[in-house]
Amino acid sequence: MASTQEKATPCCIPKTNDDVSKKTSSSSSSSTEVLQNWSLAVGSGPVPSEDPIPKTASMATLIRPVEPISDPSAAKIATTKGISIMPRAQTSHPLDPLSAAEISVAVATVRAAGSTPEVRDSMRFIEVVLVEPDKHVVALADAYFFPPFQPSLLPRTRGGPLIPSKLPPRQARLVVYNKRSNETSIWTVELSEVHAATRGGHHRGKVISSKVVPNVQPPMDAMEYAECEAVVKDFPPFQEAMKKRGIEDMELVMVDPWCVGYHSNADAPSRRLAKPLIFCRTESDCPMENGYARPVEGIHVLVDMQNMVVIEFEDRKLVPLPPADPLRNYTAGETRGGVDRSDVKPLQISQPEGPSFRVNGKFIEWQKWNFRIGFTPREGLVIYSVAYVDGNRGRRPVAHRLSFVEMVVPYGDPNDPHYRKNAFDAGEDGLGKNAHSLKKGCDCLGYIKYFDAHFTNFTGGVETIENCVCLHEEDHGILWKHQDWRTGLAEVRRSRRLTVSFVCTVANYEYGFFWHFYQDGKIEAEVKLTGILSLGALQPGETRKYGTTIAPGLYAPVHQHFFVARMDMAVDCKPGEAFNQVVEVNLKVEEPGKDNVHNNAFYAEEELLRSELQAMRDCNPLSARHWIVRNTRNVNRTGQLTGFKLVPGSNCLPLAGSEAKFLRRAAFLKHNLWVTPYAREEMYPGGEFPNQNPRVGEGLATWVKKDRSLEEADIVLWYVFGVTHIPRLEDWPVMPVERIGFMLMPHGFFNCSPAVDVPPSATDLELKDNDIATKPIQNGIIAKL
């Protein structure tokens, strides 16, 4: 992920360079400003030209900033008050995503380590990601090497802290697929300071480790999908089958490769396989002709993705193509008779003094919140080191790492090919690798900060998704309000939230992933689902109970979408501390009797989740069930333990039978909540390689069998949330956004509402002044009487 430059989008006015932003009135004031940069996006109208205005600023008096070094040999170490200035290796925070240069060096290092030219030529690079350092390294970096410099993160020692002159070198982890041998290997490469700064191939990193992982298949790559489509369309029997359906122009044909999953030994990972779904566009002048409106059924295709050949083909059943639906397209001027609404007026978002957030590299500060952002090919957006600055209590940690680690989409139609549609969109494809450049369509308004993302492609080249992550503020209605009926006086505050988001497309569906931070201390995780339904074709006069008829000859199967949020919590815990526990809260109705003579009593009952097996829990709206992560050593002013509670939103569990094949790989879907003690290698709930995985219950369902203690631990929450989608006609041709998510909410974390100090808006103050001047104070009482 990069932030060195921001780009213009049709709806969003970019930016400046990544480290600088607000104008300062003088050189003295600029030295105290946090480096920032923004983009301005308004509701509609012409796009202003870019006017990047870089500024320079000093970081702090404790450590002078390192100036960019163009010559590798020029790196020198200076000191201030006995503390070493960071050499070039520390110009990147330990949690910053790998730069394009670092990815290039890591790929070149692994390729050079190949034993023969054949091995090197056969290497395909699935992902290259940062090896995230231990938490104490992150604490050291935040305490003494990177602004805003927080020495309180480290424990106090006699004689003062022992500060190292430099941080450990950054490392890259590579997942490599050998196309010749069908083997998957994992490599770790150390990136020294010269390597990280060099773009050429003549400098190498250092291979720390490498191992072959047997009996797995890594995620598929976009290059493979494109090649698979070309191979199928060039296959003569396939062309003949399409001719039987009246299609001779292969340019109209769409081949969507889907991973085969694992249903029997025929799907074993000894072969790299895909079973494509076929669609066909209608000939038209529409620039975005909706090919998903004409599914091609009855054709069975199996592709060997290693050798890129069709190994099974059968035209099993001649199902006529659905007729062209006049409502199939969704571009402007092509919808509902070709007439768009004419009464939508411009909606302008104005922030005349700029945004309230501050950005320094990947470090974000806003309304007492601060955190870092990262990005991976698999998870997409990652939020690190979440903390709240709470007056004289200082910086209070809430979570070490937040991300969406997996999603599964099982379909409920038992007919071929729909029963095989059980996509693991993170583990089989990668949410981050399928992310959008928001230059191609951005739904954000106001001042926007964008971040780029860097990935390796299948052959080892570096690709950049520009404007991949969006950071902006949003108005969010009323924060709080009260009017005193006796005096007629009122106090009201408007709420705003800081939103960090990205959007990805996986075949026909779009998913937007959002983290919202609120002024009252809440954090909201939200997923927005949109895109195009995955459809099937019907014979004339046929109906199916496993879906909804959308148009003549066209139906949408029922299905579910499940998401897994992994939350490495740290409620009031400094790095290295393991003082958290989880309690479950259920509302109980008091039994009738002497304690409930009016039959109105109910109360909250808490239960400590003492071990992993006890902590396999499900949502229960009938008892308002929620879970609180508490610090076992910190209390609030009433003597209660401080905490943050997980508040479920709407949710569901899998509707498939317990023996459904996809649940072999997705046993983690069987419960809404899992809790584990932190373990570095436990990252993905279905294991690292769910593609064609023959092993039952790998990942979370296996880890918890250790039944480790949770009574006082470094807690990781795994929250599984889903939506059951029974398609509607209103979901066609493109689905309006459906929202799903959950809240992390302070529970006894503060001594009172943290939002009471939010000032009234200028408009509220003006109205209040006018009311007080013209309205007698007794009017409120008289009106009530």
N, C-alpha and C positions, 0 to 999 in steps of 0.2 A: 504494500500500500504506500502510495506516494503522496506527498503534499507539497511538492516543490513548485507546482504550477497549477492554476485553475483555468478552466476553459469555459467558453460561452455556450449556452444552450438556448433553444428557441424561447423558453419561458423563464430562464434564469440568467440574470446579468452577472457574469463572473467578475472578477476577482482580482487578486494580485498575486504576489508570490506567497508561498505557503507559510512563511514564518512571520510575515509582517502584515499589519493591517491598518489600524486606526491612525489618522493623522494626529500629530502632536504639535502643539503651538510653539515649542521651543526645544532646543537640544537638551536642556536640563529636564524638561518634563518627559522627553522621549526616553531618557535613561531609566525611568521608573516604570514605563509602560510594559505590560506583557505583550510579547510579539503576537500579532493577530493578522488575519485577513478575512475578508468577507466577499460575498456576492450579493447583489440586490436583485430580487425577482418581484415583479409586480404582477397584478392579475392579468392584464392584457395591454395591448398597445405596442408601439415600436420598441425594439431592443436597443438601448443606449450602447454606445461604443465603449469598449474597455478603456479603463484609465488606471492601470496598475501604478501604485505609488509605493515603492518599497521604502521602509524605514529601518533604521538600525537602533538597537537598544542594548543596554548592559543587563546581564542576568541578575546580578546581586553583588554586594560588596564582598561576600564571602569567597566566591570563586569567579574569576574573570571568565567571560565566554571565550571559546576557541574560535578564532577566525577560520573561514574555509581555507583549506590548503590545496592548492592546485598541483604542487609538486610533491610526490610521495617522499622524496628525500628531505623535504623541508620540515617534516614533523619534529617539533621540539616540545619539551615538557618544561613548563614554568611553574612556579609555586607562589602561593599567597598565604602568608601566615602558617607555613608548614604544611599546607594541604596541596597535594599535587594537582596541577591543572590536567584535565582530561586529554590524553593523546587522541589521535584520530579514531582509534578503535571505540572511544566512548562518545563520539559525536552522535551516535544512535543510542537511544535509551534501550536497556536490555529487553523491553517488551515491544519495541517498534517492529513492525513487520519487516521482512527482508527487503532491501532495496533491489532495484533492477540489477545493479552491479554485483551485489552479493549473490543473487540468484545465478547470474552468469558464471561467477567464479565457482560456485558450488557444483553446477552442471559440468563445467570444464574439468574440475577436479575429479569427479566421479568417472567421467568419460575417459580421462587419461589413465585412470586406474584399471581400465579394462585390460584383460590379459592378452587379447588378440584383436586385430582390426575387425574381425567378424563380430566379436563380443561388443566392441565399441559401437559398431554400426547398428547393432540390434537393440541398443538401449533406447527405451521410450520412457519419458519422464512424466509420471503421473502427477506428482506434486513435490514442491520444494517449499518447506516452511521453516519458520524459526523454531529452534529448540528453546522453549521457554525456560528461563533459569529458575533455580530454587528461589523460594520466597524471600530468603534472607538476602540474596543478591539484589532483588528488586528493592528491598528496604534500604540497603546500602546505597544504591543508585539514587533513590528518592531523597535520602537523607543528606548526601554530600556531593553528588555529582550532577544533579539536574534540578532546575528550578521546579517548584518554589522552595527547595531545600528544607527538608523537614527532619532535623536531627532527632526529634521526639519519637520517630518511628523505631529507633534502635534502643535497646535497654541501656540504662545507665551503668557505667562501670567505674570502679575506683581509679582515680588518676586520669579520668577523661577517656574518650573513645579512641581506639586504635584504628586509624583511617588508612586503608591501603592506598597506594599511589595510583592504582588503576583497577578497573573491573575485569572479570574474566572475559576472554574473547567470546564473541558471539558464535553460535553454531547453527548449522542448517541441517535439517533432516529431509532426506530424499526418499521417495518411494519410486522405484525403478522397475519397469516391466521389460523383460527380455523377449523381444518378438520372435527370436529364433528358437529359444529353448522353452518358452512359455513359463518362465520363472519370474517370481516377484522377489525383490530384495529391498532391504532398508539400509540406508547409508547415513552416517553422521559425519559431517565435515566441519572442521574448525576454520573460522574466518578471522585471520589476523588483521591488524589495522591496514597494512598495505594491500591485502587482498580485498578488503571491503571497499577500498577507494579506487581500485583499478578495474577498468572495463575490459581491458585486453585479455587474451587467452594466455599470455606468456607468464602470468603470475598465477600460482595455484594455491588452493587451500590445503588443508591437511586432513586426510581421511582418518577419523578417529575409530570408526567401527563400520562393519558391513556384515550383513547376514542374509541368507536366503530364507524366505518364509514359505514352507511347503504347503501345498493343498489349499491355495487361496487364489482369488482373482481380484486385482485392484479395480478401482472405479474406471468406468469407460470415459473416453475423451471425445471432444467435439470433432477432432480430426477423424477419429474412427467412425463416428456417426456419418460424417459426410462421405467417407470412402465406402461405407456399407450401403448407403443410398445409391451411389453410383454403380456398385457391383450388382445390386438387385435389379436396377433399371436396365442394365446391360445384359441380363440373363435371358437368353432366347425363350425358354419356357414361360418365364414371367411375362414377357412381351406378348406371347401368344394368348396367355390368360387374359391380359388386359384388352386385347383385340376382341375377345369373345364378349367383353363388356362394353364394346364400342369405343375404346380408347386406343388410339394409335400414336398420339403425341406424348412421348415420355416426359416432355417438359412440364406437363400438367400433373404428373404423378408425384406424390409426396411419400417418402419412406421414412417412418419414424422408428429407428431401432430401439427396442426395449430390452433390458437385461432379462434373461430367462428366469431369474430367481433360482429356487431349488424346489423341485417337485418330486424328483426321483433320481436314481443314479445316472440317468441320461443327462442330467444337468450338472454333474460333478465338475469341479474346477479343473480337471485335467484338460478340459478344452475351454476356450474363451468364446462364449456363445451369445448370440442375440436373436430374438424373434421379433421381426419388425411388424408394425401395424402400417397398413397401406391406406392412403387417401388420394383423392383426385380432385384437382381444381376444375371449376367450370370456366370455359373460355369467356373472358369478359375484358372490359377496359379498366376494371377496378385495380388500383395499384396494390391493394392488399386483399386480393381475392381469397375468401375463406375456404381453404381446401378441406378443413375439418368438417365441412358441411356434407361431404360426400365420402363416407367410409367405404372401403372396398373389403367385402367379407367373402369367406369361402376359400381364400388362398392361404396355404400354410408354407411359410418360408423359415428356414433355420440357417443362420450364417455363422461360419467359423471366422471369428474376428481376428484370430492370430494370423491365419493365412489369407484372410479376406476372400473367401469363396463361399458360394451357396452349397451347403452339404445336404440339405433336404428341401424338396419342393413338391407340393401337391396342390392341384386345383380341385379341392374337395367338393365344392358346391357352388353352383352358379347363382349368386344372389345379385339381382339387378341393382345397378347404382341408383341411389335415391335421386328423384328429379331435382333439378336446380331450385332451391328454395328462394323465393324473391326476397325473403327477410334475412338472408344469410350473411350479409356484409355489414360492416360497422364503421367504415370510414366516412368522413364528412361528405354529405351530399349523396350517400349511397344507402341511407337508412330510411325505413318506413315510408317508402314512396319517393325518397330522394329530397325531401324538404326538411331542413333542420330548423330548430326553434329560432325565432327572431327576436325574442323578448328578454334575452339574458344580457343584463347590463354589466359593465366592468366592475370588478371588485378589487379595490386597491388596498394593499397593505403598506402602511407608512410607519417607518421607524426613524424619525428625523434626527435622532441623536445616535443612531446606530444600534447594534444589538447589545444585550446585557451580558453575553458570554465573552470569554477571553480564551484564546487559543495560543498555545506555545508548542509547536510541533504536533504531537498527538495528545498533549495534555490539555484538558478542557476544564474551565472553571465557570460556574454559573450559579448564582443565587445560593451560595454556601455549599453547593455540590462541587466535587471535583473528581475526575476520573481520567483514564487513558483509553484510547480506542485502538484496536488492532483489527486485522482481517486475515482470514485463512481461506484457502481454496475450498475446503470442505464446509466449514461453519458459516463463512461469510463474516459478518460483523462480530467482533468480540469486545466486551467492555471490561477493562481492568481497573483494579485499585479504586473501587468506589468508596468515597468518604464524604462526610458532612462536617462542615466547620461550625461548631456549636459554641459560640461565644467563648467564655473563659474555660470551657472544657476542651477547647481546641479541636483538632482534626480527629473525628471519630470514624473509624472504618466500618463499612457495612458489608462489603463483599470483595473478594479478591478477583473473581473472574465470573462473567456472565456470558452465556452464548446459547444458541440453538444448535444442538449437536446431531439431531437426526429428525427425519420426518418420514412417515410411511403412509401410503395411499392405497388401501385395499378396496377392491371392487366387489360388489355383491351379486353379480350375474354369474351363474354357473356355466353358461354357454361359452364355447370357444369363439374368440380368443380372450374374452373378458375375464375369465377366471384366473388368467395368468397376470393380470394387471395388478401387481402389488409392488409399487415403486418405492424404493428407499432413496429418496431424492438427494439426501446428503451423502450417504455411504456409497451409492452406486454411481452418482453423477457429480455431486459437489454443488452446494448452494452458492459458494463464493465464485467458483469458476463460471457459473451461469448468471452472474450478476449483470445488471444493465449499466451502460454508461448513461447517466441521467442527462447527458447532452441530447439524447434522443427522446426526451419526454420527462419532464420533472413536475411533480405535483406540489412542490413546496413554494411558499410565497414569503416575501420579506427578504431580510438579509440572510444569505446562505453561505456556509462554509462547506466546500467540497474537498474530498480526499480521493486520490487515485489509488488503484490497487494493481500490484504487479503479480504475474503468475508465469510459470513455465508452460509452454505448450508441449504437445506430445513428443516433438523432436528435440526439445531442449532449448528452443528459443524463448525469449522473454516477451510477453505480451502485457500491455497496460490497458486497464479499463479506466478511462478518464471519468472524473466526476462520479465515482462509484458509490461513495458514502456521502450522505447529506446531513448536515447539522444546521438546525434552525430553531427559532422560537415560534410558539403558537399561542394565540389567545385561547383561553379555555373557560370562558364564561365566569360564573360567580365562584370566588374562592370562599368567602364567608360573608354573612350579612345579619344584622339585627336592627330592628327599629323599636325604640322605647315608646309604647303606646301612650304613656302618660305625657311625655314631652313632645312627641312627634319627631324627635331627632333619630337619625339612622346612621349607621356605619356600614359600609359595604366595600369589599375589595374584589377586584377582578383577578382571576387566576391566569397564569401563563405557565407553559411547560416547555422544557427543552427536549427536542426530539432528535434522535440519531437513528438513521435508517438506511436500508438498501433494498433493492427490488431485484428479483431474479425470475427468469423464465425457464421452466423445465417442460419442454415439448409444448403442450397446449395450455398449460396453466401458468399463471403469474402468482408470485408470492411476495408480499412486502413485509419485511421484518423491522419492527420498531421498538426502541427503548425510549420511554418517556420519563423525564424527571420533573417532579412537581415541587412547588414552593412550600407545601405542607409536609415534605419529607417522604412522600410516596414515590415509588418506582413502578411503572407499568410496563409489562411486556405485551406486545400486541402483534398479531399476524393478520394481514389483510389478504384475502383470497380473491382473485379475479382471473380473467383469461377466458378460454374457450372450453366448453365441455368436451370430454372424450366420448364420442358417439359410436353407435352401431347402426347397421342397416337392417331393415325389416323386409320380409317378403310381402308382396301385395296382400292386404287384408290381415296381416299378422300383427299381434300385440304381444308384449311380454310384461309379466308382473314384476320383473326385476328392474324396471326402469320407467321412465316417463316418455311418452311419444311427444316429440318436439315439433315435427313437421311430417308430411307424408313420406313414409319409407325411412324415417329417421327417429332414433330414440336414444335417450341418455341413461345409462345404467346407474343405479344407486351405488354410492361409495362413501367412504369415510376419509378424512384427513387427520392424521395424528402428528403432533409436534412434541419434541422433547427438549426442555430447557434444562441445562446443567448450570447450577448456581453454587459456586465455591464460596460459601459464606464466611464472613469474618466480623460478626457483630461485636463491636467494641473490642476487637482483638488486634493487637499489633502482630506483625509478621513473626512467626515462630511460636505464637501463643495458640493453644488449643482449648479454649475455654467456652465453647458453645455446646448447647444441647437443644433438642427439639421436643416440644410438648404438643400434643393434639388436644384441641378444644372442641367439645360438643355441648350443645345446649340440651339440658335435661328438664323434663317437666316434673315438678314436685308431686309426689303422691298425695292424694286427698287425705286429710287428717288434721291433727292439731297444728302442724306447721303450714297448712294450706287450707284454712277453713273457708276461704273465698274461691278456691279452685282457680286461682289466677297465677300461681307461683311457678317460675322457672328460673334456672340458674346455669352458669357456665361451669362445666366440669373439665378439669385438666388431667391428662395422663402423660407421664414422661415416657417417651419412646427410648427404651434402654438399649436395644440392640437392633441390628439390621433386619432380622426376620420379623421382629415386632413392628418395624417401621415400613412394612409393605402395606400401604393404605390406599383407600379409595375415597373419592368425594362423596358427601352425603348432605344434600341441600336440606333434608328434613331436620337435621340437627345443626344446621349452619356450621358445618365442620370446617375448621381451618387449623393451621399449624403455626407455631411460634418458635423462631430460633432465638434462644436466650443466651446471654452471657452469664456464666455461673459465678463471676467475681464482681460484676458491676451492678449497682442498684441506683434507682431514681430517688426522688425526695421522699417517697412514701415507703421506701425500703424494699420495693419490688425489683426483681431482676429486669434489666433492660433487654429489649428484644425487638425483632422485626417479624411480622407475621405474613405468611403466604395466604392470600385470599383467592380461592378459585373463582374463575368465571364459569360460564356455561361449559359443560364437559360431557364426555361419554366414554364408554369402553367398547372394545371390538365386539361387533355383532356376529362375527363368524364363529363357527363352532370351535371347541377347544382343540380339535384335531386338524384345523385348517393348516395347510402346508406353510403359509407365510408366517404363522406364529412360531414355527421352529426357529426362524431367524429373528422374530420380533417378540420374544417372550416378555420383554420390558413393557409391552402394551397392556399386560394383564392387570396392572395397577396404575393408579394415577400418581402416586407418590412413592418414591424410593429414597432412602437416606443411607449414605455411606460415609465412613471416615475418609478423609482425603488420601488418595494414593496416586502418585504421579502418573502411573501407566494406565489408570482407569479413566479413559476419556470418552469412549463412545459406547452407548448402551447396548448395541448389538455386536460389539467387537469392531476391530478396525476394518475388517474386510467382509461386509455382509453380502457382497456380490457372489452369487452361486455358492453360498456358504452351506456345507452339508452338516455342520455341527449344531446340535440342538441346544438352544438356550445360552449361546455364547454371550459373554458380556455381563451386563448388570445382573441378570437372573442367576448367573454362576457366582459372581463376586459375593453376593449377599449370603451365600451358603456358609461363608466363614463365620457369620453371625457375630461380627466384631462389635465391641462396645461403643455406644454413642452417648454415654452419660456425661462425658466431658471430653470433647474431641474437636478436631478441625473438620467441621461439618460440610458435606456436599449434598445439596438437594437435587433430585432428579424429578422434575414435574412433567407428567405426560398429560397433554390436553388435546382434545379433538372435537371435530364437528362431523355430524352425520348429514350427508348431502343427498336429499331427495330432490332431484332437479325439477325446476319449474319452467314453464314456457318463458317466464320473465328473465330466466338466466340465459336466454338465447337472443342474439348471436354472440354476444360477449357478456359475461356475468358481472352484474353490479357487485361491488366489493362486499364481502362478508367478513366480519371481524370476530376474532376470538383471542383470548389472552387471560392474564391474571395480574394481580397486584402484589407487590411487596410493600407493606405498610408499617410505619413505626408503631410499636405497641409497648408503651412504658419506656420508650427510648428517650423521650424528652420529658421535662417536668411540666410542660404545658404545650399548647399548640405552637408549633414553630412558625406558623403563618401569621401570628398576630402582629408581627413587626413589618408586614408588607404595607407600604404606604398607599394611601388612596391615589387614584389616578388624577391627573390634572383636571379632567372633566368633572370628576366627582367633587373635587375641592371647589371648583367654580360654581357648581350647582348648589353645594352646601352653603357657600357664602351668600348666594342670592336668596336661598330659602330663609336663612337666619335673618337677613335684612328685611324681608318683606312679610314674614309669617309670625304672628304672635305665638309665644311658646305654649299658651293655654289651648290653642286650637286642637291639639291632639286629645286633651282631656275632654273638651266639649264634644268633639266628634264621637268619642267613646260613650259619653253619657247620653 
